[in-house]
Amino acid sequence: MSINKKFAKQLNQQVIAEHEAALIYTQLAYELDRLSFSGMRDWMFEQAKEEREHAQKFAQHLLDRGERVQLGTVNVPAIKISSPLEAFEASLAHEEKVSELIRELARTADKVGDIDSRSLLNWFLDEQIEEESTVGEIIDRIKIVGTDGSGLLRIDQELGSRPDSE
């Protein structure tokens, strides 16, 4: 099943972008651990795991279509946060970036007539809406409690109880 070479290259870049997202979430987890928010740390580690699974979905699609997956340089920006709010705002900003990359993939697939990728891309478009919504809700809750330690610890505990994605 052939695939447009330009589109295949974009999909391969998305594999790399998903690995980048995993590393960004890992760095955010380390930062939250440094601030003693172990529940939020665990939530970020779970997000990192999910991003690696997303990379694999894109990679498998390429492989199933007879293409080679080639990992390249992953650029992880320096991330230094001083509060949970900063961590989740960084998370949301990155999710918004990934959402745009996926929308661009959908536009390219439409342009080149690659209907075989639509189910994959539609799943990711829906997933990104969910991701942005979830992180947005966490940000809203953190803003409500502000710097109240007991409120932040309640949110930390709740986020730490997130089930594994397996």
The 8 nearest C-alpha neighbors of each residue, nearest first, counted from 0:
[[1, 64, 2, 65, 63, 115, 66, 3],
 [2, 0, 64, 3, 65, 66, 4, 113],
 [1, 3, 4, 7, 0, 64, 6, 113],
 [2, 4, 6, 5, 7, 1, 111, 113],
 [3, 5, 7, 6, 2, 8, 9, 1],
 [6, 4, 8, 7, 3, 9, 2, 107],
 [5, 7, 9, 3, 8, 4, 10, 107],
 [8, 6, 4, 10, 9, 5, 3, 11],
 [7, 9, 11, 5, 6, 10, 4, 12],
 [10, 8, 12, 6, 11, 7, 13, 5],
 [11, 9, 13, 7, 12, 8, 6, 14],
 [10, 12, 8, 14, 13, 9, 68, 7],
 [13, 11, 9, 15, 10, 14, 16, 8],
 [12, 14, 16, 10, 15, 11, 17, 9],
 [15, 13, 54, 11, 17, 12, 16, 57],
 [14, 16, 12, 18, 13, 17, 70, 19],
 [17, 15, 13, 19, 18, 14, 12, 20],
 [16, 18, 20, 54, 14, 19, 15, 50],
 [19, 17, 21, 15, 20, 16, 51, 54],
 [18, 20, 16, 22, 17, 21, 73, 15],
 [19, 21, 17, 23, 18, 22, 16, 24],
 [22, 20, 47, 18, 50, 24, 19, 23],
 [21, 23, 25, 19, 24, 20, 26, 18],
 [24, 22, 20, 26, 25, 21, 27, 19],
 [23, 25, 27, 47, 21, 22, 26, 43],
 [24, 26, 22, 28, 23, 27, 44, 47],
 [27, 25, 29, 23, 28, 24, 22, 30],
 [26, 28, 24, 30, 29, 25, 86, 31],
 [29, 27, 40, 25, 43, 31, 26, 30],
 [30, 28, 32, 26, 27, 31, 33, 25],
 [29, 31, 27, 33, 32, 28, 26, 80],
 [32, 30, 34, 28, 33, 40, 36, 29],
 [31, 33, 35, 29, 34, 30, 36, 37],
 [34, 32, 30, 31, 35, 29, 36, 28],
 [33, 35, 31, 32, 36, 30, 82, 81],
 [36, 34, 32, 33, 37, 31, 40, 30],
 [37, 35, 31, 32, 39, 38, 34, 155],
 [36, 38, 40, 39, 32, 35, 41, 159],
 [159, 39, 37, 155, 41, 40, 156, 158],
 [38, 40, 42, 155, 41, 37, 36, 158],
 [41, 39, 28, 37, 43, 38, 31, 42],
 [40, 42, 44, 38, 43, 39, 159, 37],
 [43, 41, 39, 45, 40, 44, 158, 159],
 [42, 44, 46, 28, 40, 45, 41, 24],
 [45, 43, 41, 47, 46, 42, 25, 28],
 [44, 46, 48, 42, 43, 47, 41, 49],
 [45, 47, 43, 49, 48, 44, 50, 42],
 [48, 46, 21, 44, 50, 24, 45, 49],
 [47, 49, 45, 51, 46, 50, 44, 52],
 [48, 50, 46, 52, 47, 51, 45, 53],
 [49, 51, 53, 21, 47, 52, 48, 17],
 [52, 50, 54, 48, 53, 49, 18, 21],
 [53, 51, 49, 55, 50, 54, 56, 48],
 [54, 52, 50, 56, 55, 51, 49, 17],
 [55, 53, 14, 17, 51, 57, 52, 56],
 [54, 56, 58, 52, 53, 57, 59, 51],
 [57, 55, 53, 59, 58, 54, 60, 52],
 [56, 58, 60, 54, 55, 59, 14, 61],
 [59, 57, 55, 61, 60, 56, 14, 54],
 [58, 60, 62, 56, 61, 57, 55, 63],
 [59, 61, 63, 57, 58, 62, 56, 64],
 [62, 60, 66, 64, 58, 59, 63, 57],
 [63, 61, 59, 66, 65, 64, 60, 67],
 [62, 64, 60, 61, 65, 59, 66, 0],
 [65, 63, 61, 62, 0, 66, 60, 1],
 [66, 64, 62, 63, 61, 67, 0, 1],
 [67, 65, 62, 61, 64, 68, 63, 7],
 [66, 68, 62, 69, 61, 65, 11, 58],
 [67, 69, 11, 58, 70, 66, 61, 62],
 [70, 68, 67, 71, 11, 15, 12, 14],
 [69, 71, 15, 68, 72, 14, 11, 12],
 [72, 70, 69, 73, 15, 12, 11, 14],
 [71, 73, 74, 70, 15, 19, 75, 16],
 [72, 74, 19, 71, 75, 15, 18, 16],
 [75, 73, 72, 76, 19, 16, 22, 15],
 [74, 76, 23, 19, 73, 77, 22, 20],
 [77, 75, 78, 74, 23, 19, 26, 79],
 [78, 76, 75, 79, 26, 23, 74, 80],
 [79, 77, 76, 80, 26, 27, 23, 30],
 [80, 78, 77, 81, 30, 27, 86, 26],
 [81, 79, 85, 82, 86, 30, 78, 83],
 [80, 82, 85, 79, 83, 34, 86, 30],
 [83, 81, 84, 85, 80, 86, 34, 31],
 [82, 84, 86, 85, 87, 31, 81, 141],
 [83, 85, 82, 87, 86, 88, 141, 138],
 [84, 86, 88, 82, 83, 87, 80, 89],
 [87, 85, 83, 89, 84, 88, 80, 27],
 [86, 88, 90, 89, 84, 85, 91, 138],
 [87, 89, 91, 85, 90, 86, 84, 92],
 [90, 88, 92, 86, 87, 91, 85, 93],
 [89, 91, 87, 93, 88, 92, 94, 86],
 [92, 90, 94, 88, 93, 89, 134, 87],
 [93, 91, 89, 95, 90, 94, 88, 96],
 [92, 94, 96, 90, 95, 91, 89, 97],
 [95, 93, 91, 97, 96, 92, 98, 90],
 [94, 96, 98, 92, 93, 97, 91, 99],
 [97, 95, 93, 99, 94, 98, 92, 100],
 [96, 98, 100, 94, 99, 95, 93, 101],
 [99, 97, 95, 101, 96, 100, 127, 94],
 [98, 100, 102, 96, 101, 97, 103, 95],
 [101, 99, 97, 103, 98, 102, 104, 96],
 [100, 102, 104, 98, 103, 99, 105, 97],
 [101, 103, 99, 105, 104, 100, 98, 106],
 [104, 102, 106, 100, 101, 105, 99, 107],
 [103, 105, 101, 107, 102, 106, 108, 100],
 [106, 104, 102, 108, 103, 107, 109, 120],
 [107, 105, 103, 109, 104, 108, 110, 102],
 [106, 108, 110, 104, 109, 105, 103, 111],
 [109, 107, 113, 105, 111, 110, 106, 112],
 [110, 108, 112, 106, 107, 111, 105, 113],
 [109, 111, 107, 108, 112, 106, 113, 105],
 [112, 110, 108, 109, 113, 107, 3, 6],
 [111, 113, 109, 110, 114, 108, 107, 115],
 [114, 112, 108, 115, 111, 116, 109, 2],
 [113, 115, 117, 116, 112, 108, 109, 118],
 [114, 116, 113, 117, 118, 119, 112, 108],
 [117, 115, 114, 119, 118, 113, 120, 108],
 [116, 118, 120, 114, 119, 115, 121, 113],
 [117, 119, 121, 120, 116, 122, 115, 114],
 [120, 118, 122, 117, 116, 121, 123, 57],
 [119, 121, 117, 123, 122, 118, 124, 116],
 [120, 122, 124, 118, 123, 119, 117, 125],
 [123, 121, 119, 125, 120, 124, 126, 118],
 [124, 122, 126, 120, 125, 121, 127, 119],
 [123, 125, 121, 127, 126, 122, 120, 128],
 [126, 124, 128, 122, 123, 127, 121, 129],
 [127, 125, 123, 129, 124, 128, 122, 130],
 [126, 128, 130, 129, 124, 125, 98, 123],
 [127, 129, 125, 131, 126, 130, 132, 124],
 [128, 130, 126, 132, 127, 131, 133, 125],
 [131, 129, 127, 133, 132, 128, 126, 134],
 [132, 130, 134, 128, 133, 129, 135, 127],
 [131, 133, 135, 129, 130, 134, 128, 136],
 [134, 132, 136, 130, 135, 131, 129, 137],
 [133, 135, 137, 131, 136, 132, 91, 138],
 [136, 134, 132, 138, 133, 137, 131, 139],
 [137, 135, 139, 133, 138, 134, 132, 140],
 [136, 138, 134, 140, 139, 135, 141, 133],
 [139, 137, 135, 141, 136, 140, 142, 87],
 [140, 138, 136, 142, 137, 141, 135, 143],
 [141, 139, 143, 137, 142, 138, 136, 144],
 [140, 142, 138, 144, 143, 139, 145, 137],
 [143, 141, 145, 139, 140, 144, 138, 84],
 [144, 142, 140, 141, 145, 139, 138, 150],
 [145, 143, 141, 150, 142, 147, 146, 140],
 [146, 144, 142, 143, 147, 141, 151, 150],
 [145, 147, 148, 144, 151, 150, 141, 142],
 [148, 146, 150, 145, 144, 149, 151, 152],
 [149, 147, 151, 150, 146, 152, 144, 145],
 [148, 150, 152, 151, 147, 153, 144, 154],
 [151, 149, 153, 147, 152, 148, 144, 154],
 [152, 150, 154, 148, 153, 149, 155, 147],
 [151, 153, 155, 149, 150, 154, 156, 148],
 [154, 152, 150, 156, 155, 151, 157, 149],
 [153, 155, 157, 151, 152, 156, 158, 150],
 [156, 154, 38, 152, 39, 158, 153, 157],
 [157, 155, 159, 153, 38, 154, 158, 152],
 [156, 158, 154, 160, 159, 155, 153, 38],
 [159, 157, 155, 38, 160, 156, 161, 39],
 [38, 158, 160, 156, 157, 161, 41, 42],
 [159, 161, 157, 158, 162, 156, 38, 42],
 [162, 160, 159, 158, 163, 42, 157, 41],
 [161, 163, 160, 164, 165, 159, 45, 42],
 [162, 164, 165, 161, 45, 160, 48, 42],
 [163, 165, 162, 49, 45, 48, 161, 46],
 [164, 163, 162, 49, 48, 45, 52, 161]]
